[in-house]
Structure formats: structure tokens, C-alpha cells
Amino acid sequence: MIKAAPKPYFEKLFRFYTKFLLQKHFRRIAITNDSYRPPPDIPAIYIINHSSWWDAIILFYLNQNVLQLNGRAMMSEDGLQRFPFFRKLGAFSIDSSSPKKIVASLQYAAEELQTGKHIFIFPQGDETPLEHRPFRFYDGTSYLLGKLPATPVIPIGFYHGLFHDQKPDWFIHIGDPIVFREELKLKEKTALLESGLEKTVDTLRERILSGPNDPLFEPVLSGRAGVAERFEKMKKMLSRGGVQ
């Protein structure tokens, strides 16, 4: 496996690049104002739905600007080999080609939790269409809970789409920690995780459908104006100048 090798100087540089990239491609990124705010001094596992290439970038920006946690993110070994710079941002790999390799990565994650780190996981593994139901997870998170049963598990829902502009919007909702009974078996824990994150994403979707500009959403980042916005702005300027 490939261990994380975070570099604070690289994180600072990448933070500026990420902001530029997201402002270029998105109209805005917003989070629900009743999202759970995890305490930074209690190590936790964060599970996030995975439907887009942008997920890892958004997660990095969210952590840098909102959560501000000392975190490590699990990433496929193939993905980390293709984009090795994520290692400098705190990513470590998991190789699903053999149980032995999977266990090695999960053991590493457990050790990081025990030293006070927070662990971010996309438990669906591969990118899955945003509206695909029901959610299906690998058992890695449940395995970690077997090792460290007191660890909080916090669901983070991502939802994105094109609404009123040329560029898409991205929405985030952080749900309350998922509660487990100690006697649950591995597959039962996984089923509870699946339903917990699915509920978090569906709650977010319902809010967006009721109005993506609802005041319940707080801005995380505002993007640069798209073609339609620039055109509308120009029309207003010409109208004030008496040009029809």
C-alpha cells in the first residue's frame, strides 16, 4: 500500500489552485446551515457518497475551509498511482485485488485513528451515478468499527447539478453521527452505514428540489460568472444607459 505523506507547504499551494479550479467550473458550492460540525479533537470516520471525479477535490476544499481536520483520505491504489500528488494532501491507498492488501490498508487507517487523525472514506469504492439506489458499500468501514468500536461515523452527502446557470452548483450536507448497537455483525453495520448515508444524500436532494437558493444553504465558495450571468449584467448596463 501507499501511505500518506502530507506536506503542509504543498497543501497551502494546492488550496489556492483548488479555489481557482472550483471557481472556474462551478457557480457555487454551498453547505446546509444545520450541518453537523464535528469536534476536531475526537477522531472520526467520515463516509461520503462517490458520484463524480470532483469528489476528492471538493472534499479537500471542504476540509481546508470548513472542517479543518487533521485528516487522511482513503483512495484506490490505481487512482493514487495516477495522481500521486494526493499523497502529499494526506491520501493513502487501498488495493482491492486481495484480502491481505485490503486488511493492510485498513490496519493503517486504524493506526491513524488511534493517533488522533480523522479518516475520510468513499465506501462505494467506484464512482456510482448520483441517483442510483440503494447504496452499496464495501465492508471496510465496518471492519474499522470492529477494531475501534467507539469511533464516531459521520455521513457527508454530496449533490450536484445544473440549475439556473451555465455552470453547475454543488451542495453539501453533513449528517449527525450514525449510531450503532455493539452486538451488530459486520454486514449489519454496513447495511446501517448504507442507509445512513443514503438518507443524508436524500435529505439534501429534497432541500435542493424545494429551492436551491434557499437561505438554509450557506456559501462555501462563489464561482466566476458564466456566459449567461455576464450577458444579463451587460443587458442591465445597456438598459440603464438608455440602449434598447
C-alpha positions in Angstrom: 0.0 0.0 0.0 1.0 3.6 -0.4 1.0 5.6 2.8 0.1 9.2 3.2 2.9 11.7 3.2 1.3 15.1 3.9 3.3 18.2 3.1 2.0 21.4 4.7 3.6 23.6 2.1 2.1 21.6 -0.8 -1.4 21.7 0.9 -1.2 25.6 1.0 -0.2 25.8 -2.7 -2.9 23.3 -3.7 -5.5 25.1 -1.7 -5.0 28.2 -3.9 -5.1 26.0 -7.1 -8.2 24.2 -5.9 -10.0 27.5 -5.3 -9.1 28.7 -8.8 -10.3 25.4 -10.3 -13.6 25.3 -8.5 -14.4 28.9 -9.2 -13.8 28.3 -12.9 -16.0 25.3 -13.1 -18.8 25.8 -10.6 -21.3 28.6 -10.0 -21.2 28.0 -6.3 -20.5 25.5 -3.5 -22.9 25.6 -0.6 -23.5 23.7 2.7 -26.7 23.3 4.7 -26.6 25.6 7.7 -27.7 22.9 10.0 -24.9 20.5 9.0 -23.3 18.7 11.9 -20.0 20.3 12.9 -17.6 17.6 14.2 -15.3 18.3 17.1 -11.7 18.4 15.8 -10.3 16.7 18.9 -12.4 13.5 18.6 -11.1 11.2 15.8 -13.9 10.1 13.5 -14.6 8.3 10.3 -16.4 10.3 7.5 -18.2 8.4 4.8 -19.0 10.3 1.6 -21.0 9.3 -1.5 -19.0 9.0 -4.7 -20.5 10.0 -8.0 -18.0 12.3 -9.6 -14.4 12.9 -10.5 -14.7 16.2 -8.4 -15.4 14.4 -5.1 -11.8 14.3 -3.9 -11.2 17.9 -4.9 -14.4 19.1 -3.2 -13.6 17.1 -0.1 -10.1 18.7 0.1 -11.6 22.2 -0.2 -14.3 21.4 2.4 -11.8 20.2 4.9 -9.4 23.1 4.3 -12.1 25.8 4.6 -14.9 24.4 6.8 -14.0 21.2 8.8 -10.3 22.0 9.2 -9.5 18.5 10.5 -6.2 16.6 10.6 -7.4 14.1 8.1 -6.4 11.1 6.0 -8.3 10.1 2.9 -8.6 6.5 1.6 -8.1 6.3 -2.2 -7.8 3.4 -4.7 -4.3 2.4 -5.3 -4.8 2.9 -9.1 -6.1 6.4 -8.5 -3.2 7.3 -6.2 -0.7 6.0 -8.7 -2.3 8.1 -11.4 -2.5 11.2 -9.2 0.4 10.8 -6.7 0.1 14.4 -5.5 -2.9 13.4 -3.4 -0.4 11.6 -1.2 1.0 15.0 -0.2 -2.5 16.0 0.7 -3.0 13.1 3.1 -4.3 10.3 0.9 -3.4 6.7 1.3 -4.2 3.8 -0.9 -6.3 0.7 -0.8 -5.8 -2.2 -3.2 -8.9 -4.4 -3.5 -7.1 -7.1 -5.5 -6.5 -9.2 -2.4 -7.9 -9.5 1.1 -4.4 -9.2 2.5 -3.8 -5.9 0.8 -7.2 -4.6 2.0 -6.5 -5.5 5.6 -3.1 -3.8 5.4 -4.8 -0.5 4.4 -7.5 -0.8 7.0 -4.9 -1.5 9.7 -3.1 1.6 8.6 -6.3 3.6 8.8 -6.9 2.2 12.3 -3.4 3.2 13.4 -4.0 6.7 12.1 -7.3 7.0 14.0 -5.5 5.9 17.2 -3.0 8.7 16.7 -5.8 11.3 16.5 -6.3 11.5 12.8 -9.7 11.6 11.0 -10.4 9.2 8.2 -12.3 10.1 5.0 -13.7 7.1 3.0 -15.8 6.8 -0.2 -17.3 3.4 0.8 -19.0 2.8 -2.6 -15.5 2.3 -3.9 -16.1 3.2 -7.6 -18.0 6.2 -8.9 -21.7 5.5 -8.8 -24.4 7.5 -10.6 -25.8 10.1 -8.2 -29.4 8.8 -8.3 -28.5 5.1 -8.0 -30.4 3.4 -5.1 -29.9 1.6 -2.9 -26.4 2.5 -1.9 -24.0 -0.5 -1.8 -20.8 -0.3 0.3 -17.7 -2.3 0.8 -17.2 -3.5 4.4 -14.0 -1.5 5.2 -15.7 1.0 7.5 -17.4 -1.8 9.4 -14.1 -3.6 9.8 -12.6 -0.4 11.3 -15.5 -0.2 13.7 -14.8 -3.7 14.8 -11.3 -2.6 15.7 -12.3 0.7 17.2 -16.0 0.5 18.1 -16.2 3.8 19.9 -15.2 5.8 16.7 -18.0 8.1 15.5 -19.1 7.7 11.9 -20.3 10.8 10.2 -22.1 10.9 6.8 -21.3 13.6 4.3 -23.7 14.0 1.4 -22.6 15.5 -1.9 -25.1 16.6 -4.6 -24.5 18.5 -7.8 -26.4 19.6 -10.8 -27.2 22.3 -13.4 -30.0 24.6 -12.2 -30.2 28.3 -13.1 -26.9 28.9 -14.8 -24.4 27.7 -17.3 -22.3 26.3 -14.5 -23.3 23.6 -12.1 -23.9 24.0 -8.3 -22.5 21.7 -5.7 -24.3 21.1 -2.4 -23.1 19.5 0.9 -24.9 18.2 3.9 -23.1 16.7 7.0 -25.4 14.4 8.9 -25.4 13.5 12.6 -23.1 10.6 13.6 -24.6 7.2 12.8 -25.5 5.3 16.0 -24.6 1.5 16.2 -25.5 -1.2 18.7 -22.5 -3.1 19.8 -23.9 -6.5 19.0 -24.3 -5.8 15.3 -22.3 -8.0 12.9 -20.1 -6.8 10.1 -22.8 -6.9 7.4 -25.4 -5.4 9.7 -23.1 -2.4 10.3 -22.5 -2.0 6.6 -26.3 -2.0 6.0 -26.7 0.7 8.6 -24.0 2.8 7.1 -25.6 2.4 3.6 -29.0 3.6 4.9 -27.4 6.4 6.9 -25.5 8.0 4.1 -28.4 7.4 1.6 -30.7 9.2 4.0 -28.2 12.1 4.3 -28.0 12.4 0.5 -31.8 12.2 0.0 -32.3 14.8 2.7 -30.0 17.1 0.8 -31.8 16.4 -2.5 -35.2 17.2 -1.1 -33.9 20.6 0.1 -32.4 21.4 -3.3 -35.7 20.4 -5.0 -37.6 22.8 -2.7 -35.3 25.6 -3.8 -31.5 25.6 -4.4 -31.3 29.3 -3.4 -33.0 28.6 -0.1 -31.4 30.5 2.9 -30.8 27.1 4.5 -27.7 26.9 2.3 -24.6 28.8 3.3 -22.0 29.7 0.7 -18.6 27.8 0.8 -17.4 29.2 -2.5 -18.7 31.5 -5.2 -17.6 30.8 -8.7 -16.8 33.2 -11.5 -19.7 34.5 -13.6 -20.7 32.3 -16.5 -21.8 33.4 -20.0 -25.4 33.9 -19.1 -24.6 36.0 -16.0 -22.3 38.2 -17.9 -24.9 38.6 -20.7 -27.6 39.6 -18.1 -25.2 42.0 -16.5 -24.4 43.6 -19.8 -28.1 43.9 -20.6 -28.8 45.8 -17.4 -25.9 48.1 -18.0 -27.1 48.9 -21.5 -30.7 49.3 -20.2 -29.6 51.9 -17.6 -27.7 53.7 -20.4 -30.9 54.0 -22.5 -29.8 51.5 -25.1 -32.6 49.1 -26.1 
